[in-house]
Amino acid sequence: MSDALTLNVADLEVDVLTGIYSEETGKPQPLRISVSAEMEVADRYDPDTPLDMSKNYMDLKDAAQNLPANVHFKLIEAVGDHIAHTIFAQDKRVRAVVVDIVKLAIAEGNERIGMTLRRERRT
């Protein structure tokens, strides 16, 4: 087994223009978005290791929360793809991104209706 580093931001609630049905278009829907980024890992992280030896978690949060306001994503898969590609563009040390999205407007009780997308860096 090799060393690994995965950064996580979980359960962000974000209003996104998404959907294919007439009742969904034109108004934002609430989504619960979680993002993980698999990173190159350093040999060691000492107490005084600087931030540039990893990645700022806020970059993941921003990628999920700052989606283009004027773009309607027909599929939540496209939302996930946009987030993944944004994170890859931020940092060449990101090896893979996993985006988990739950559509809150159609869930009842504790249901988790949505998708998980994993993208690996293509060189």
C-alpha positions as CSV (number, residue, x, y, z in Angstrom):
1,M,0.0,0.0,0.0
2,S,1.3,3.4,-0.9
3,D,1.0,6.7,1.0
4,A,-2.0,8.8,0.1
5,L,-3.5,12.3,0.9
6,T,-7.1,13.1,0.3
7,L,-8.5,16.5,1.2
8,N,-12.3,16.7,1.9
9,V,-15.0,19.3,2.1
10,A,-18.4,17.8,2.9
11,D,-22.1,18.6,2.9
12,L,-22.0,22.1,1.4
13,E,-25.5,23.3,0.5
14,V,-25.4,25.2,-2.8
15,D,-28.3,26.6,-4.9
16,V,-27.6,25.7,-8.6
17,L,-29.5,26.1,-11.8
18,T,-30.0,22.5,-12.8
19,G,-32.6,20.1,-14.1
20,I,-34.3,18.9,-17.3
21,Y,-37.9,19.2,-16.4
22,S,-40.0,22.4,-16.9
23,E,-40.6,22.8,-13.2
24,E,-36.8,22.7,-12.6
25,T,-35.7,25.2,-15.2
26,G,-35.3,28.9,-14.5
27,K,-34.9,28.6,-10.7
28,P,-32.0,27.3,-8.6
29,Q,-32.3,23.9,-6.8
30,P,-30.6,23.1,-3.5
31,L,-27.8,20.6,-3.9
32,R,-25.6,19.0,-1.1
33,I,-22.1,18.8,-2.5
34,S,-19.1,17.0,-1.1
35,V,-15.7,17.2,-2.8
36,S,-12.5,15.1,-2.3
37,A,-9.2,15.8,-3.9
38,E,-6.5,13.1,-4.0
39,M,-3.1,14.9,-3.8
40,E,0.5,14.1,-4.3
41,V,1.8,13.4,-0.8
42,A,4.9,14.7,0.8
43,D,7.4,12.4,2.5
44,R,6.6,14.0,5.8
45,Y,4.5,16.8,7.4
46,D,6.2,18.4,10.3
47,P,4.5,20.8,12.7
48,D,5.9,23.8,10.8
49,T,5.1,22.5,7.3
50,P,3.9,25.4,5.2
51,L,0.6,25.4,3.4
52,D,2.1,25.2,0.0
53,M,3.1,21.6,0.8
54,S,-0.6,20.8,0.6
55,K,-3.6,22.5,-0.8
56,N,-6.0,25.0,0.8
57,Y,-9.3,23.4,1.7
58,M,-11.0,26.6,0.8
59,D,-10.1,26.0,-2.9
60,L,-12.3,22.9,-2.8
61,K,-15.1,24.8,-1.1
62,D,-14.9,27.7,-3.6
63,A,-14.9,25.3,-6.6
64,A,-18.2,23.9,-5.3
65,Q,-19.8,27.1,-4.2
66,N,-18.8,29.5,-6.9
67,L,-20.4,27.9,-9.9
68,P,-21.3,30.2,-12.9
69,A,-24.5,32.0,-11.9
70,N,-25.8,32.3,-15.5
71,V,-25.2,28.7,-16.6
72,H,-28.0,26.1,-16.4
73,F,-26.6,22.6,-15.9
74,K,-29.1,20.1,-17.3
75,L,-27.5,17.2,-15.4
76,I,-25.9,17.3,-12.0
77,E,-23.2,15.2,-13.6
78,A,-22.2,18.4,-15.5
79,V,-22.1,20.2,-12.2
80,G,-19.7,17.6,-10.8
81,D,-17.6,17.7,-14.0
82,H,-17.3,21.5,-13.7
83,I,-16.2,21.3,-10.1
84,A,-13.6,18.6,-10.9
85,H,-12.1,20.5,-13.8
86,T,-11.9,23.7,-11.7
87,I,-9.9,21.8,-9.0
88,F,-7.6,20.3,-11.6
89,A,-6.9,23.7,-13.0
90,Q,-6.1,25.1,-9.6
91,D,-3.3,22.7,-8.8
92,K,-1.2,20.3,-10.8
93,R,-0.6,18.1,-7.8
94,V,-4.2,17.0,-7.7
95,R,-4.3,13.4,-9.0
96,A,-8.1,12.7,-8.8
97,V,-11.3,14.5,-7.7
98,V,-14.5,12.9,-6.4
99,V,-17.7,15.0,-6.3
100,D,-20.8,13.7,-4.6
101,I,-24.0,15.5,-5.2
102,V,-27.4,15.0,-3.6
103,K,-30.5,16.7,-5.0
104,L,-32.2,17.9,-1.9
105,A,-35.5,19.1,-3.6
106,I,-36.5,15.6,-4.5
107,A,-35.3,13.7,-1.4
108,E,-37.7,12.7,1.3
109,G,-36.6,12.0,4.8
110,N,-33.0,10.6,4.9
111,E,-32.9,9.7,1.2
112,R,-29.8,10.5,-0.8
113,I,-30.8,10.9,-4.4
114,G,-27.9,12.0,-6.6
115,M,-24.6,10.9,-8.0
116,T,-20.9,10.5,-7.4
117,L,-18.4,11.4,-10.1
118,R,-14.7,10.5,-10.0
119,R,-12.2,12.0,-12.4
120,E,-8.5,11.3,-12.6
121,R,-6.0,13.8,-14.1
122,R,-5.4,13.1,-17.7
123,T,-1.9,14.1,-18.8
